[in-house]
Amino acid sequence: MSAKCPMCGKPPQPEYRPFCSRRCADVDLQRWLTGRYAVPAQEDEAGPEAESYED
């Protein structure tokens, strides 16, 4: 089974790998730059100040 473009599913082109075109590569870059791929973080209920790393 060969890899497909993560944006549109077409076969990738060597010069844009893993994408099929410059357009799909640019779409992916735009999603990274605008934070669309951000992973949401969850804080502890006590918050970051609750832990102390001092000995």
C-alpha positions as CSV (number, residue, x, y, z in Angstrom):
1,M,0.0,0.0,0.0
2,S,1.5,3.3,-1.0
3,A,1.3,6.6,0.9
4,K,-1.2,9.2,-0.1
5,C,-1.2,13.0,0.2
6,P,-2.5,13.8,3.7
7,M,-4.5,16.8,2.4
8,C,-6.4,15.3,-0.6
9,G,-5.5,11.6,-0.9
10,K,-3.8,11.8,-4.3
11,P,-0.4,10.0,-4.9
12,P,2.5,12.1,-3.6
13,Q,5.0,13.8,-6.0
14,P,8.7,13.4,-5.1
15,E,9.4,17.2,-5.1
16,Y,6.5,17.8,-2.6
17,R,6.6,14.6,-0.6
18,P,4.5,13.7,1.4
19,F,2.1,16.0,-0.5
20,C,1.0,15.8,-4.1
21,S,1.4,19.5,-5.0
22,R,2.7,22.8,-3.7
23,R,-0.9,23.8,-3.0
24,C,-1.5,20.9,-0.6
25,A,1.9,21.6,1.1
26,D,0.9,25.3,1.5
27,V,-2.5,24.4,2.9
28,D,-0.8,22.2,5.5
29,L,1.7,24.9,6.4
30,Q,-1.2,27.5,6.8
31,R,-2.9,25.1,9.2
32,W,0.2,24.9,11.3
33,L,0.8,28.6,11.3
34,T,-2.8,29.5,12.3
35,G,-2.8,27.0,15.2
36,R,-5.4,24.7,13.7
37,Y,-3.2,21.7,14.5
38,A,-2.7,22.8,18.1
39,V,-3.2,20.2,20.8
40,P,-5.4,21.5,23.6
41,A,-3.7,21.4,27.1
42,Q,-5.5,20.6,30.4
43,E,-4.2,22.2,33.5
44,D,-4.4,20.5,36.9
45,E,-7.2,21.7,39.1
46,A,-4.6,23.2,41.5
47,G,-2.8,25.0,38.7
48,P,0.8,25.2,37.8
49,E,1.7,27.0,41.1
50,A,0.8,24.0,43.2
51,E,3.9,22.0,42.4
52,S,7.2,23.0,43.8
53,Y,10.4,21.7,42.4
54,E,12.6,23.1,45.1
55,D,14.2,20.6,47.5
